[in-house]
Amino acid sequence: MPSMDRAEIEVKVTFDLAVKSLLNNSNPTVSFCGTELGKHPERVQELVAALKESSACITLDISNSGLTDQGVQFLAAGLAGGAGQKLKTLNLSGNSLATLSP
């Protein structure tokens, strides 16, 4: 495994704690803000898998996480497949996502 610097370790720990919060159903609001999902697409898959198991998450904050269009597509497929059944608020702000023209 390649070595990680302090910032990368902090991002990984933040991500892992958010996933744990989803799995433990310990908080109705879970934040993945700043978790660099764009650099680690496998984390989006892990997030969706945890969201499928969560029965408490009402607000999911994925703002400023580097989420890509591909990540949003995977997230949307997961939500359509039953993940996040209690989810009422999804924050995707601050990510560089493509916009659709009217």
C-alpha positions as CSV (number, residue, x, y, z in Angstrom):
1,M,0.0,0.0,0.0
2,P,1.4,3.4,-0.9
3,S,2.2,5.7,2.0
4,M,-0.2,8.5,2.7
5,D,0.6,12.0,4.0
6,R,-1.1,13.5,7.0
7,A,-3.8,15.2,4.9
8,E,-4.7,12.0,3.1
9,I,-4.9,10.2,6.4
10,E,-7.3,12.8,7.8
11,V,-9.5,12.6,4.7
12,K,-9.6,8.8,4.9
13,V,-10.4,8.9,8.6
14,T,-13.2,11.4,7.9
15,F,-14.6,9.2,5.2
16,D,-14.4,6.0,7.4
17,L,-16.2,7.8,10.3
18,A,-19.0,8.9,8.1
19,V,-19.5,5.4,6.7
20,K,-19.5,4.1,10.3
21,S,-22.1,6.7,11.2
22,L,-24.3,5.4,8.4
23,L,-23.8,1.8,9.3
24,N,-24.4,2.4,13.0
25,N,-27.6,4.4,12.4
26,S,-26.1,6.8,14.9
27,N,-26.9,10.1,13.3
28,P,-29.7,11.3,11.0
29,T,-27.3,13.8,9.4
30,V,-24.1,12.4,7.8
31,S,-21.4,14.4,6.1
32,F,-18.9,13.3,3.5
33,C,-17.8,16.9,3.0
34,G,-14.2,17.1,1.9
35,T,-13.7,13.3,1.5
36,E,-12.2,13.6,-2.0
37,L,-14.6,11.1,-3.6
38,G,-13.4,12.2,-7.1
39,K,-9.9,10.9,-6.3
40,H,-11.3,7.7,-4.8
41,P,-14.3,6.4,-6.9
42,E,-14.3,3.2,-4.8
43,R,-15.4,5.3,-1.9
44,V,-18.6,6.3,-3.7
45,Q,-19.4,2.6,-4.0
46,E,-18.7,2.1,-0.3
47,L,-20.9,5.1,0.6
48,V,-23.8,3.7,-1.4
49,A,-23.4,0.3,0.1
50,A,-23.5,1.9,3.6
51,L,-26.5,4.0,2.7
52,K,-28.4,0.9,1.7
53,E,-27.8,-0.5,5.2
54,S,-28.7,2.8,6.9
55,S,-32.2,3.2,8.4
56,A,-31.6,6.6,10.1
57,C,-30.0,8.9,7.6
58,I,-32.3,11.8,6.7
59,T,-29.7,14.3,5.5
60,L,-26.6,13.4,3.5
61,D,-24.0,16.1,2.9
62,I,-21.6,15.3,0.0
63,S,-20.7,18.9,-0.6
64,N,-17.2,19.9,-1.5
65,S,-16.2,16.3,-1.8
66,G,-14.7,16.3,-5.3
67,L,-17.7,14.2,-6.5
68,T,-17.6,13.6,-10.3
69,D,-20.4,13.1,-12.8
70,Q,-19.6,9.4,-12.8
71,G,-19.9,9.3,-9.0
72,V,-23.3,11.1,-9.1
73,Q,-24.5,8.5,-11.7
74,F,-23.4,5.7,-9.3
75,L,-25.1,7.4,-6.4
76,A,-28.3,8.0,-8.4
77,A,-28.4,4.3,-9.4
78,G,-28.0,3.4,-5.7
79,L,-30.8,5.7,-4.6
80,A,-33.0,4.3,-7.4
81,G,-32.1,0.8,-6.2
82,G,-33.3,1.5,-2.6
83,A,-30.4,3.1,-0.9
84,G,-31.3,6.0,1.4
85,Q,-35.0,5.2,1.8
86,K,-35.4,7.8,4.6
87,L,-33.3,10.4,2.9
88,K,-34.9,13.8,2.6
89,T,-32.0,16.1,1.9
90,L,-29.0,15.5,-0.3
91,N,-26.4,18.3,-0.6
92,L,-24.1,18.1,-3.6
93,S,-23.0,21.7,-3.7
94,G,-19.4,22.7,-4.3
95,N,-18.7,19.8,-6.6
96,S,-17.6,20.3,-10.2
97,L,-20.6,18.6,-11.9
98,A,-21.8,19.1,-15.4
99,T,-24.9,21.1,-15.9
100,L,-27.7,20.3,-18.2
101,S,-28.9,22.8,-20.7
102,P,-32.6,23.6,-20.8
